[in-house]
Amino acid sequence: MNTMEVIGIILIIAGIILASVEMYIPGFGVPGISAAICLVAGVLLTAKNVMQGIIIVIGILCILLVIFVYIQGKSKIADSS
């Protein structure tokens, strides 16, 4: 694993965290834009070919979907109380 792959993984993790912040506190946009930039750069630095890039993107989308469902479920529980 070379330095660029490590930086790519760090960017992907930062992008997922920033996207989660944007889902939890929507509206301002800076975390969302930063998340998109981090995720795109992370995939470009990490993937060795197009197929690997597609697989990484699908994995990221699955992780973000789980986080989104969790946040939505948590907010509905808080609203019903």
Backbone torsions as a table, in degrees:
resi	resn	phi	psi	omega
1	MET	NA	120.8	-178.1
2	ASN	-92.9	178.0	-175.0
3	THR	-63.3	-38.7	-178.4
4	MET	-66.1	-36.2	177.3
5	GLU	-67.4	-39.2	178.1
6	VAL	-64.3	-43.9	177.4
7	ILE	-62.6	-39.9	177.5
8	GLY	-61.8	-42.8	178.1
9	ILE	-64.7	-41.1	177.3
10	ILE	-62.1	-41.4	178.2
11	LEU	-65.0	-39.0	178.1
12	ILE	-64.6	-43.9	178.4
13	ILE	-63.6	-43.6	177.9
14	ALA	-63.0	-39.4	178.6
15	GLY	-63.7	-41.2	178.3
16	ILE	-65.6	-40.6	177.9
17	ILE	-64.2	-44.9	179.8
18	LEU	-65.4	-38.1	177.3
19	ALA	-65.6	-36.7	177.1
20	SER	-64.7	-40.9	176.7
21	VAL	-62.0	-42.1	179.4
22	GLU	-65.4	-35.7	177.2
23	MET	-69.0	-38.2	-177.2
24	TYR	-75.6	-39.4	179.7
25	ILE	-125.2	79.5	-175.8
26	PRO	-76.5	160.4	169.7
27	GLY	120.5	-40.9	-173.6
28	PHE	-78.3	-40.1	172.0
29	GLY	99.8	-28.6	-177.1
30	VAL	-62.2	-45.2	177.2
31	PRO	-64.0	-35.6	-179.8
32	GLY	-67.5	-43.6	178.2
33	ILE	-66.8	-42.9	177.8
34	SER	-63.3	-37.8	178.0
35	ALA	-63.1	-45.2	179.7
36	ALA	-61.4	-43.2	179.7
37	ILE	-64.6	-45.0	180.0
38	CYS	-63.4	-42.7	-177.9
39	LEU	-66.9	-43.4	179.2
40	VAL	-64.0	-46.6	179.8
41	ALA	-63.9	-39.7	179.4
42	GLY	-63.8	-41.9	178.3
43	VAL	-66.7	-42.5	179.9
44	LEU	-63.5	-36.2	-179.7
45	LEU	-79.2	-27.1	-174.2
46	THR	-91.1	-39.7	-174.5
47	ALA	-73.2	137.7	178.7
48	LYS	-90.6	-26.1	177.1
49	ASN	-147.9	179.3	-174.7
50	VAL	-65.4	-43.1	-178.2
51	MET	-63.0	-41.1	177.6
52	GLN	-65.4	-37.3	176.7
53	GLY	-62.9	-41.2	178.4
54	ILE	-64.3	-42.0	178.9
55	ILE	-63.9	-41.4	178.2
56	ILE	-63.5	-43.1	179.6
57	VAL	-63.0	-42.5	178.0
58	ILE	-62.2	-41.2	176.9
59	GLY	-62.2	-43.2	178.7
60	ILE	-63.5	-43.5	178.9
61	LEU	-62.7	-38.2	176.6
62	CYS	-63.8	-44.5	178.5
63	ILE	-61.8	-44.8	179.6
64	LEU	-66.2	-34.4	177.2
65	LEU	-64.8	-42.9	178.2
66	VAL	-62.7	-43.5	178.6
67	ILE	-63.0	-42.6	180.0
68	PHE	-62.2	-46.3	179.7
69	VAL	-63.1	-40.4	178.5
70	TYR	-62.5	-46.1	-178.9
71	ILE	-65.4	-41.5	179.5
72	GLN	-65.9	-41.3	177.8
73	GLY	-64.7	-39.3	178.9
74	LYS	-65.5	-39.3	-178.9
75	SER	-72.1	-33.6	177.8
76	LYS	-68.9	-36.1	177.1
77	ILE	-66.0	-41.3	179.3
78	ALA	-67.4	-35.2	179.6
79	ASP	-70.7	-32.4	-177.3
80	SER	-78.9	-16.4	-178.5
81	SER	-77.9	NA	NA
